[in-house]
Structures are given as structure tokens and as C-alpha cells.
Amino acid sequence: MDFDLIILGSGPGGYVAAIRASQLGLKTAIVEKENLGGVCLNWGCIPTKALLKSAEVLQNIESAKNYGITINGEIVADFEKIIQRSRKIALQMSKGIEALLKKNNVTVINGFGYITDNNTITVTSEEGTKPYSFTNMIIATGARAKELPFLKIDSKKVIGYKEALNLSSLPESLTIIGSGAIGVEMAYFYASLGTKISLVEALPHILPNEDKDVAEQIDRTLKKLKVKTFADCKIISVDTESVCKIVLETEKGVQEITSEVILSAVGITANIESIGLENVNISTEFNKIKVDTCYRTNVSNIFAIGDVINTPALAHVASAEALACVEFMVHQKTPSINYAQIPSCIYTKPEVATMGMTEKMAEKMNKEVDISIFPLAALGKATAIGMREGFVKLIFERKSNKLLGATLVGASVTEMLGEIGLALKLDATAIDILHTVHAHPTISESIMEAAAMNLGEAVHI
């Protein structure tokens, strides 16, 4: 065999699996047709955060007078330079992955991989086609933007998230279809720079996977940026011949939206076509690869992780699955990822961070819970930094008082999920959280304050 393990795809699942496998002694190769790092590093997590940081800096400058600072002269957001900074950071991160793979003796094979049999993959590149043999394989090919049947991405009038991160000029107006994390983050970014945004959602409220109070908070934030939101509506027609025109059926009647560009942000679809699954009869279901609890497909030496399987499509989930999959492959160690305790983040301003059970989940499960909500406006730190929007919501099991989940909305709350994750992992109770001394003044004090509310011991509200 050429390699003990070949990994198809170099995203946060693929490259992490490759490095760990090599560390454990496997002769490892990774096959990648584009830049190392996958969507996350090149067109997702990292470059979007770079763009959102530019939007945040602009907002900070525009609100400088609220902090006693006067700025003389014109404030100019150079869209081209903002995009260039984001692309530069993505390239820097991709080169970092290249260095890590080299350091860990992982062979990088550039080209498009196609599985030809249970132990062979053929890679096609500009240099030709070459077969490579393997003992084991991990499929980690990720996902791409999903297209609606009536709204095909043409990269001109209708774009996906990839094009939205690399436009040549700032659009005057933009309609965003879909209001999940990608939709609201792009709405926040472009609206901050002055683009007229219409945000369209078929479900009852924006951020449909989040609790209603979260959606209402972010909706208020977007409205301050003059974003028009349309929820609980149906698209009747789309016309992109000249200007983009969308006709909606809403509770207020038929409404028409026009814009320069349409961004389709209705989710993702797994990259499992044209990679040779049919040659080895790998089972799929609902356009995902079927795996067992050890990430093994129905072909015993071929595994799959990340967005191609039916688990949360998040970079950190793919990385966790990568480590678990390789540990099973080498040491037969049974994976122990708790999918009920996966952190989720949305990087608007304020941010949204959730982990574990939400209020919406508790209602669906008819779970007996106690819910404590502490407003950040009651925090000294939030007031001092001028970011009082948001709240911390903790869900406790009524019988045991054990923490079941948390929903955080506010400044830098995504950085607070570590405490929540540890508390969930250790089955911490409200008393455990309250009796953990939190530094003052911090935003993270809100977690302790919410626990105190649950116990009827709150002193700051």
C-alpha cells in the first residue's frame, strides 16, 4: 500500500485527522483539489470573521462621540481593502495548515480524488492522473452552498456565500434569502458598510433555530442598521433579468423587493457526488454518507466525518470527529462526542452563543426545567463598555438543578462558551456555578448572576 491512510478533503475535519493519524504512526496523505483548509479557512469561519471585524471597527469609529472622542474628517470604508484583508488572512491561514502538515510528515496530493475500489483512489490534476493505494480512507469533502430550484447561483446576479466574501465592489442593495447564521452575519456586514439589505425568511422568525427572544434581539440590531426583515413569507416569483426582483407573499399581503444582487443563504449540501462512492457501494441517506458510531461506512476500511455525515455541520464538530475517528482506527477507542452539547456561535453584534438545551428544545421535549434570564444591562462591565444589549439564559433541570444548556446574547459571549461547556460536561448545578467566584467586572459574571437568579439569591437585579 502507498499509504496507511488517505484523507479526501483538507478542511477542519480532514487536516486534523491527517495530523493526528501521522502523530500516531500512520503513513498519511491528504488529497485536496483547492487551497488547504477547506471552506472554513478559505471561504467560511475565518474570512467572515475578518470582514465582520472591519464592520465592528467602522461602527466603533462612528460611535466614538459616545465615548468622548471627536473624529475630524471623513470616515471612509474602503470595500476593496476590506475584502483584500480578509483574503490575505485566509491565505495566511491556509499556508499555516500547509506548514503543519509538512511538520507532521503528511503527504499533500493536489488534485481531484476519485475512489476506484476499496483500496485505491485516483487523483487527477494538471499533471495528469495517478492512482494511490490505501489501507484506510476518511472522506471529509465538506459541503457547498445549497441552491433553491428556482434560484440558481450564477455568481453575478445570484451569489452564494463564497461570492459574497469576494465581491469586486460594494453593492448598493442586496436581498438575502435565508436568515440562519450566514444570512444574518452577511446582513450585519453589508448593512454596516451602507448596503440596503432585505432579509427574507420562510419560517416564523429570523434565526429560526434559535429561541424567539434571541431572534427578536438580533432583529432589533439589524433594524438599527436599516435592514428590512421579512419572516413567515413565501417567495412567489424571482426575476433577475435586469434588476433583481422578488415577489413575496407575506402576512401583510404581496410585497415586491428589488435589489442589485441576491445572496442565497439557505443552507448547504454535502459534497458526495462524483467522488466514486458508487464504485464501492457506500450507503447514503438524504444526500449524506451513512456511518456507524465510529464514523465507519458500510465499507469497513472507509470512514466519513464532517459535513458529509448527518451530524451538526460545524467546523469544530468535524475536528472533534476527526480526532475520534483516528483514535478508533488506531486504538479501537470508542468515540464519545456528546452531540447534545455542541457549541454554536453567530458573530453579529451582539453575538449569539448557544450550547446544550435551549428553551425551544425544552418546550418540544416537555422537559421540566427552570429558566433564568439575566440581562446584560444590569452588569457594570456591559455599561462601562457601552454594550448593554443582550442577556444570559440558563436552563436547569427542575429536579436536580443541573445545568442543561445556555443561550448567551451580548458582547463577546462566544468566548464564554468554555465555562458553559465545562459545566455541562461535569453536570454542574446552579450552586456549583454560583459558588465559583467570577472576576469583576466581566461580561462572564452574567453566568454566575443567572445561576443566582435560579436559586433566588440574585443581588444585582
Secondary structure, DSSP 4 states (H G I P E B T S, - for coil): --EEEEEE--STTHHHHHHHHHHTT--EEEEESSSTTHHHHHHSHHHHHHHHHHHHHHHHHHTGGGGT----S-----HHHHHHHHHHHHHHHHHHHHHHHHHTTPEEEESEEEEEETTEEEEEETTEEEEEEEEEEEE---EEE--BTTB---SSSEE-HHHHTS-SS--SEEEEE--SHHHHHHHHHHHHTT-EEEEE-SSSSSSTTS-HHHHHHHHHHHHHTT-EEE-S-EEEEEE-SSSEEEEEEETTEEEEEEESEEEE-S-EEE--TTSSGGGTT--EETTEE---TTSB-SSTTEEE-GGGSSS---HHHHHHHHHHHHHHHHH-PPP---GGG--EEE-SSSEEEEEE--HHHHHHTT--EEEEEEEGGG-HHHHHTT----EEEEEEETTT-BEEEEEEEETTGGGGHHHHHHHHHTT-BHHHHHTSPPPSS-TTHHHHHHHHHHTT--S--
